[in-house]
Amino acid sequence: MGIDPMTVIGLSAVEVRDRMASGALTAVDYMKACLDRIARLDGEIKAFEWYDAEFAMRQAEGADAHRKSGRPLGPLHGVPVALKDIIDTRGIPTANGTVIDAGRVPERDAVIVGKLRAAGAVIIGKTVTAELAFLHPGKTRNPVNPAHTPGGSSSGSAAAVAAGMVPLAVGTQTGGSVIRPASFCGVTGFLPTAGSIPRTGILTQSPTLDRVGVFARTVEDAAMLAEVLYGHDELDKATAPAPHPRLHSIASSDAPVRPQFVFIRTPYWHKASPACQMAMEELADHLGEGCFETGLPDAFAEAAAMRERINLAEMAKCFHRYSRDGADKLSPQLSEALDRGGKALAHDYIAALDWPDYLYAALDAIFQRCDAIITPAAPGAAPPGLESTGDSVFNAIWTLCGTPAITLPLFADEDGMPMGVQIVGRRGGDARLLRTARWLAKHFETDGQGD
């Protein structure tokens, strides 16, 4: 008797992993269900830049053979994972979202791809990215309503998970490229503390700001995937030797006491839609004594500008070969940004580099009084049209400061489009943030606040 594809597609990644480990579900059967869904849906959604069904099935067959041999299983054994197409994969095209790199096939895996393979994950394919992971949109549509943007730049990763084509996906964020598309597509997006996950073998846009993040359907799934990716890499100076975190076990545990939240509107509150403002205010009210509100010092109004200054200056350096050898193939949007970055004054750029720690000092004082910050993940639901990936203004502070953040798909606007709530934790407090987010998701579900 065969499996019901819709039943297994509805499983969480943790459930898939556990059923495969017990033999109740084979990697081949689950892969067939994923590939069938890709074949039916991706013609419209266009989440994948590259996938090969035969290659994916061979990996699944290998995973099943490994389990039957009785050898130890990795923490992601047999689970399909999609990768943003700026992450190098040995022997698999990685085009970085630009025609300049069309046909590029890396000779070695990015460090995190090696970690995924060692954990037993199946690399199902490469997902669409905005041009060079910046702002010019790729071809992906929002699975909830294809007339709306899925966000960016990790558009394909968010859309693939939201459409049920894959249970887990990896993306990156330099501005708001994990949190925003997760919010727009209605999935969980987790961005770890800066320096947690090595970036060697991933397109470098801004060494100061670039981070790897993950997409999943649940907090526990996101924790399971992220835990595999954490670690030190001597080639990535942002990482440091440290004990490996127990993200999944802590995220899956019950909080010892009810978490305390702080609601922060940020200096960009006026950019939030009325529906977003109302949802956030109602959530804060519903949490009652478990949530207080506070403001931020006036300096935080400069955070978005400081983040952009660093981003553009570093991007002008890192993308020099693209502007030198293929300027006519770049979008006007990217060309203009590179021009601005190239004209940045050295003293302005160096001064901007002081801002993350300067601002975080104020945040650290706030974290003395709470477990996590709640704030919008985006100005509202995904806007209509495909010409833009949306505004990352509600991600700028947290990206600049290097704090971990996670978005939960708790809200929807009047048209049924998803809106996420962003939960922010202190640097290094990733496991605690995940546990706090899981508490909020369960509390929200139990109380029926999503109706």
C-alpha positions as CSV (number, residue, x, y, z in Angstrom):
1,M,0.0,0.0,0.0
2,G,1.5,3.3,-1.1
3,I,1.8,6.5,1.0
4,D,-0.6,9.4,0.7
5,P,1.6,12.3,-0.7
6,M,-0.6,14.9,0.9
7,T,-0.3,13.3,4.3
8,V,3.5,13.2,4.2
9,I,3.8,16.6,2.8
10,G,1.9,17.9,5.8
11,L,4.5,16.5,8.2
12,S,7.0,18.7,10.0
13,A,10.6,18.2,9.1
14,V,11.2,16.8,12.6
15,E,8.4,14.2,12.0
16,V,9.9,13.3,8.6
17,R,13.3,12.8,10.2
18,D,11.9,10.7,13.0
19,R,9.8,8.5,10.7
20,M,12.7,7.9,8.4
21,A,14.9,7.0,11.3
22,S,12.3,4.4,12.5
23,G,11.7,3.0,9.0
24,A,8.1,4.1,9.0
25,L,8.8,6.4,6.0
26,T,11.4,5.9,3.4
27,A,13.5,8.8,1.9
28,V,12.4,7.6,-1.5
29,D,8.7,7.8,-0.8
30,Y,9.0,11.3,0.8
31,M,11.2,12.5,-2.1
32,K,8.6,11.3,-4.6
33,A,6.0,13.4,-2.8
34,C,8.2,16.5,-2.8
35,L,9.1,16.1,-6.5
36,D,5.4,15.5,-7.4
37,R,4.5,18.8,-5.7
38,I,7.4,20.6,-7.4
39,A,6.2,19.3,-10.8
40,R,2.6,20.5,-10.1
41,L,3.3,23.9,-8.5
42,D,6.6,25.3,-9.5
43,G,5.6,26.1,-13.1
44,E,3.6,29.0,-11.5
45,I,5.6,29.7,-8.4
46,K,9.0,29.5,-9.9
47,A,10.8,28.9,-6.6
48,F,13.6,26.7,-8.1
49,E,16.4,27.9,-10.2
50,W,17.7,24.3,-10.6
51,Y,16.7,20.8,-9.6
52,D,17.2,17.4,-11.1
53,A,14.6,14.8,-10.1
54,E,16.8,11.9,-11.0
55,F,19.7,13.3,-8.9
56,A,17.4,13.9,-6.0
57,M,16.1,10.4,-6.1
58,R,19.6,8.9,-6.2
59,Q,20.4,10.7,-3.0
60,A,17.2,9.5,-1.4
61,E,17.9,5.9,-2.4
62,G,21.4,6.3,-0.9
63,A,19.8,7.5,2.3
64,D,17.5,4.5,2.5
65,A,20.4,2.1,1.9
66,H,22.5,3.8,4.6
67,R,19.7,3.3,7.1
68,K,19.2,-0.3,6.2
69,S,22.9,-0.9,6.7
70,G,22.5,-0.2,10.4
71,R,25.1,2.6,10.4
72,P,24.6,5.7,12.5
73,L,22.2,8.3,11.1
74,G,22.8,12.0,11.0
75,P,20.4,14.6,12.5
76,L,18.9,15.4,9.1
77,H,19.1,11.9,7.6
78,G,17.1,11.7,4.4
79,V,15.4,15.1,4.8
80,P,15.4,17.3,1.7
81,V,16.9,20.8,1.9
82,A,16.8,23.5,-0.8
83,L,19.6,26.0,-1.1
84,K,19.6,29.6,-2.2
85,D,21.4,29.9,-5.5
86,I,24.3,31.9,-4.1
87,I,25.5,28.9,-2.0
88,D,28.2,26.9,-3.9
89,T,27.4,23.3,-4.6
90,R,30.0,20.9,-6.1
91,G,29.0,19.9,-9.6
92,I,25.7,21.7,-9.4
93,P,25.1,25.1,-11.1
94,T,25.3,28.2,-8.9
95,A,24.5,31.3,-10.9
96,N,24.1,33.9,-8.1
97,G,21.0,35.3,-9.7
98,T,22.9,37.0,-12.6
99,V,23.4,36.1,-16.3
100,I,27.1,37.0,-15.8
101,D,27.5,33.7,-13.8
102,A,25.1,31.6,-16.0
103,G,26.5,28.1,-16.4
104,R,28.9,28.5,-13.4
105,V,29.5,25.1,-11.7
106,P,31.6,25.2,-8.5
107,E,34.3,22.7,-7.9
108,R,33.7,22.5,-4.2
109,D,30.8,22.8,-1.7
110,A,30.3,25.8,0.6
111,V,31.2,24.9,4.2
112,I,27.5,24.6,5.2
113,V,26.8,22.3,2.3
114,G,29.4,20.0,3.6
115,K,27.7,20.1,7.0
116,L,24.4,19.3,5.5
117,R,25.8,16.3,3.6
118,A,27.5,15.1,6.8
119,A,24.2,15.3,8.6
120,G,22.5,13.1,6.0
121,A,20.4,15.8,4.3
122,V,19.4,15.4,0.7
123,I,20.2,18.5,-1.5
124,I,17.0,18.7,-3.5
125,G,17.8,21.8,-5.6
126,K,18.8,25.5,-5.8
127,T,16.3,28.2,-5.2
128,V,15.8,31.5,-6.9
129,T,17.6,34.6,-5.6
130,A,17.3,38.3,-6.4
131,E,20.2,39.5,-8.6
132,L,23.4,39.0,-6.7
133,A,21.2,38.7,-3.5
134,F,20.4,42.4,-3.7
135,L,17.1,44.1,-4.6
136,H,16.3,43.4,-8.3
137,P,13.6,40.6,-8.1
138,G,14.0,37.1,-9.5
139,K,11.2,35.2,-11.1
140,T,9.6,33.7,-8.0
141,R,5.9,34.4,-7.2
142,N,4.2,34.4,-3.8
143,P,2.6,31.0,-3.2
144,V,-0.3,32.6,-1.3
145,N,-1.1,34.9,-4.2
146,P,1.1,34.8,-7.3
147,A,0.3,38.4,-8.1
148,H,2.2,39.5,-5.0
149,T,6.0,39.6,-4.3
150,P,7.4,36.7,-2.3
151,G,10.0,39.2,-0.9
152,G,13.7,38.8,-1.4
153,S,16.4,38.2,-1.8
154,S,15.8,34.7,-0.5
155,S,12.6,34.5,-2.5
156,G,12.8,31.0,-3.8
157,S,13.7,29.5,-0.4
158,A,10.8,31.1,1.3
159,A,8.3,30.2,-1.4
160,A,9.5,26.6,-1.8
161,V,8.8,25.9,1.9
162,A,5.5,27.9,1.9
163,A,4.2,25.8,-1.0
164,G,5.1,22.5,0.6
165,M,7.6,21.6,-2.1
166,V,10.4,21.1,0.5
167,P,10.3,21.1,4.3
168,L,13.5,23.1,4.8
169,A,15.5,25.7,2.9
170,V,18.6,27.9,3.5
171,G,18.9,31.5,2.6
172,T,20.9,34.6,3.5
173,Q,20.3,38.0,4.8
174,T,22.2,41.3,4.5
175,G,19.2,43.6,4.9
176,G,16.0,41.7,5.4
177,S,16.4,38.8,3.0
178,V,15.3,36.0,5.4
179,I,12.8,37.6,7.8
180,R,10.9,39.6,5.2
181,P,10.2,36.8,2.6
182,A,9.3,34.4,5.5
183,S,6.8,37.0,6.6
184,F,5.4,37.6,3.1
185,C,5.1,33.9,2.3
186,G,3.8,32.8,5.7
187,V,6.6,30.5,7.0
188,T,9.0,30.6,9.9
189,G,12.3,32.3,9.1
190,F,15.2,32.2,11.6
191,L,18.3,34.4,11.4
192,P,21.0,33.4,14.0
193,T,23.4,35.7,15.8
194,A,26.0,37.2,13.5
195,G,29.0,34.9,13.3
196,S,27.1,31.7,14.2
197,I,27.1,30.0,10.7
198,P,30.2,30.0,8.4
199,R,29.8,31.8,5.0
200,T,32.8,30.3,3.2
201,G,31.7,29.3,-0.3
202,I,28.7,31.7,-0.3
203,L,28.5,34.9,-2.5
204,T,30.0,37.7,-0.4
205,Q,28.0,41.0,-0.6
206,S,28.9,42.6,2.7
207,P,31.3,40.8,5.1
208,T,30.1,42.9,8.0
209,L,26.4,42.2,7.4
210,D,26.0,38.9,5.5
211,R,24.4,36.1,7.5
212,V,23.0,32.6,6.8
213,G,19.4,31.9,7.8
214,V,16.9,29.1,7.5
215,F,13.2,28.7,6.5
216,A,10.9,26.1,7.9
217,R,7.3,25.5,8.9
218,T,7.8,25.4,12.7
219,V,10.3,26.7,15.2
220,E,11.5,23.2,16.0
221,D,12.2,22.5,12.3
222,A,14.2,25.8,12.0
223,A,16.2,24.9,15.1
224,M,16.9,21.4,13.8
225,L,18.3,22.8,10.5
226,A,20.2,25.7,12.0
227,E,21.9,23.6,14.6
228,V,23.6,21.5,11.9
229,L,24.9,24.7,10.2
230,Y,26.5,26.3,13.3
231,G,30.2,26.2,13.9
232,H,33.7,27.7,13.5
233,D,35.4,28.0,10.2
234,E,39.0,29.4,10.1
235,L,38.3,31.0,6.7
236,D,35.4,33.0,8.0
237,K,36.8,35.4,10.6
238,A,33.3,36.3,11.9
239,T,33.0,32.8,13.4
240,A,34.8,31.8,16.6
241,P,35.5,28.5,18.4
242,A,32.7,27.8,20.8
243,P,30.7,24.8,22.1
244,H,28.1,23.6,19.7
245,P,24.7,24.9,20.6
246,R,21.8,22.6,21.6
247,L,19.3,24.6,19.6
248,H,16.7,21.9,18.8
249,S,16.5,20.3,22.3
250,I,16.2,23.7,24.0
251,A,13.8,25.1,21.4
252,S,11.6,21.9,21.9
253,S,11.6,22.2,25.7
254,D,9.1,24.1,27.8
255,A,10.1,27.5,29.1
256,P,10.8,27.3,32.9
257,V,8.7,30.5,33.4
258,R,6.3,32.5,31.2
259,P,8.5,34.6,28.9
260,Q,8.6,38.4,29.2
261,F,8.3,40.4,26.0
262,V,8.8,44.0,25.1
263,F,6.9,45.6,22.3
264,I,9.1,48.1,20.3
265,R,7.5,50.0,17.5
266,T,11.0,51.3,16.3
267,P,11.5,54.7,14.7
268,Y,10.0,53.4,11.4
269,W,6.6,52.6,12.9
270,H,4.9,55.1,10.6
271,K,5.9,52.9,7.6
272,A,3.8,50.0,9.0
273,S,0.4,49.4,7.4
274,P,-2.7,50.0,9.5
275,A,-3.3,46.2,9.5
276,C,0.2,45.5,10.7
277,Q,0.0,48.2,13.4
278,M,-3.3,46.9,14.6
279,A,-2.1,43.3,14.7
280,M,1.0,44.1,16.7
281,E,-0.9,46.3,19.2
282,E,-3.5,43.6,19.7
283,L,-0.7,41.0,20.3
284,A,0.9,43.2,22.9
285,D,-2.4,43.8,24.6
286,H,-3.2,40.1,24.6
287,L,0.1,39.3,26.3
288,G,-1.0,41.5,29.1
289,E,1.5,41.7,32.0
290,G,3.8,39.4,30.0
291,C,4.6,42.4,27.7
292,F,5.6,46.0,28.2
293,E,6.3,48.7,25.7
294,T,9.4,50.8,25.4
295,G,11.0,53.1,22.9
296,L,14.5,53.3,21.5
297,P,17.0,56.2,21.8
298,D,16.9,58.7,19.0
299,A,20.1,57.3,17.5
300,F,18.2,54.3,16.3
301,A,16.5,56.4,13.6
302,E,19.9,56.4,11.9
303,A,20.2,52.6,11.9
304,A,18.8,52.0,8.4
305,A,21.1,54.6,6.9
306,M,24.1,53.2,8.7
307,R,23.3,49.7,7.6
308,E,22.9,50.8,4.0
309,R,26.2,52.8,4.1
310,I,28.1,49.7,5.2
311,N,26.2,47.5,2.7
312,L,26.8,49.6,-0.3
313,A,30.5,50.4,0.4
314,E,31.4,46.8,0.9
315,M,29.3,45.7,-2.0
316,A,31.1,48.1,-4.3
317,K,34.3,46.3,-3.3
318,C,33.0,42.7,-3.4
319,F,31.2,43.1,-6.7
320,H,33.9,45.0,-8.5
321,R,34.4,42.2,-11.0
322,Y,30.7,42.3,-12.0
323,S,30.8,46.0,-12.6
324,R,34.1,45.8,-14.4
325,D,33.4,42.9,-16.6
326,G,29.6,42.9,-17.0
327,A,28.3,46.3,-16.2
328,D,25.9,46.2,-19.2
329,K,24.3,43.0,-17.8
330,L,23.5,44.5,-14.4
331,S,20.1,45.9,-13.5
332,P,19.9,49.7,-13.2
333,Q,19.0,49.2,-9.6
334,L,22.2,47.3,-8.8
335,S,24.4,49.6,-11.0
336,E,23.1,52.7,-9.1
337,A,23.8,51.1,-5.8
338,L,27.3,50.1,-6.8
339,D,28.0,53.6,-8.0
340,R,26.8,55.0,-4.6
341,G,28.9,52.5,-2.7
342,G,32.0,53.3,-4.8
343,K,31.6,57.0,-3.9
344,A,31.4,56.4,-0.1
345,L,34.0,58.3,1.9
346,A,36.3,56.2,3.9
347,H,35.8,58.1,7.2
348,D,32.0,57.8,6.8
349,Y,32.3,54.0,6.2
350,I,34.7,53.5,9.1
351,A,32.4,55.6,11.4
352,A,29.4,53.4,10.4
353,L,31.3,50.3,11.5
354,D,31.1,51.6,15.1
355,W,27.3,51.7,15.1
356,P,26.5,48.1,15.7
357,D,28.1,48.0,19.1
358,Y,27.0,51.5,19.9
359,L,23.4,50.7,19.3
360,Y,23.6,47.2,20.9
361,A,24.6,48.7,24.2
362,A,21.1,50.2,24.4
363,L,19.5,47.0,23.4
364,D,21.5,45.1,26.0
365,A,20.0,47.3,28.7
366,I,16.5,46.4,27.4
367,F,17.3,42.7,27.3
368,Q,18.0,42.9,31.1
369,R,14.3,43.4,31.5
370,C,12.9,40.8,29.0
371,D,13.4,37.6,27.1
372,A,12.7,39.0,23.7
373,I,11.5,41.9,21.6
374,I,8.4,41.7,19.5
375,T,8.2,44.1,16.5
376,P,6.9,43.9,12.9
377,A,8.8,41.6,10.5
378,A,7.8,43.8,7.5
379,P,5.7,46.9,7.0
380,G,2.7,44.7,6.3
381,A,1.6,41.9,4.0
382,A,3.4,41.3,0.7
383,P,2.6,44.2,-1.6
384,P,1.0,43.5,-5.0
385,G,3.3,43.5,-8.1
386,L,6.6,41.8,-8.9
387,E,8.8,44.8,-9.5
388,S,10.0,45.1,-5.9
389,T,10.9,42.7,-3.1
390,G,9.5,45.0,-0.4
391,D,10.9,47.3,2.2
392,S,13.4,45.9,4.8
393,V,13.2,48.9,7.1
394,F,11.9,46.7,10.0
395,N,14.9,44.5,9.7
396,A,17.6,47.1,9.5
397,I,18.2,47.6,13.2
398,W,18.5,43.9,14.0
399,T,20.6,43.1,11.0
400,L,23.0,45.9,11.8
401,C,23.3,45.0,15.4
402,G,23.9,41.3,14.7
403,T,21.1,40.1,17.0
404,P,19.2,36.8,16.3
405,A,15.7,37.2,15.0
406,I,12.9,34.9,14.0
407,T,9.6,35.6,12.3
408,L,6.4,33.6,13.0
409,P,3.4,33.6,10.6
410,L,0.8,34.6,13.2
411,F,-1.2,37.2,11.3
412,A,-3.0,37.8,8.0
413,D,-4.4,41.0,6.4
414,E,-8.0,41.5,5.2
415,D,-7.1,39.8,1.9
416,G,-5.7,36.7,3.7
417,M,-2.1,37.6,2.9
418,P,0.4,36.5,5.7
419,M,2.0,39.0,8.1
420,G,4.7,37.8,10.4
421,V,5.7,39.0,13.9
422,Q,9.5,39.4,14.4
423,I,10.9,38.2,17.7
424,V,14.4,39.5,18.5
425,G,16.8,38.1,21.1
426,R,20.1,39.1,22.6
427,R,23.4,38.2,20.8
428,G,24.3,34.6,21.5
429,G,20.9,33.9,23.0
430,D,19.7,31.9,19.9
431,A,18.5,28.8,21.8
432,R,16.6,30.9,24.3
433,L,15.1,33.0,21.5
434,L,13.9,29.8,19.7
435,R,12.3,28.5,22.9
436,T,10.6,31.8,23.5
437,A,9.3,31.9,19.9
438,R,7.9,28.4,20.3
439,W,6.1,29.4,23.5
440,L,4.6,32.4,21.6
441,A,3.5,30.2,18.7
442,K,1.9,27.6,20.9
443,H,0.3,30.3,23.1
444,F,-1.1,32.1,20.0
445,E,-2.4,28.8,18.6
446,T,-4.0,27.7,21.8
447,D,-5.8,31.0,22.4
448,G,-7.0,31.2,18.8
449,Q,-5.6,34.6,18.1
450,G,-4.9,33.9,14.4
451,D,-8.5,33.8,13.5
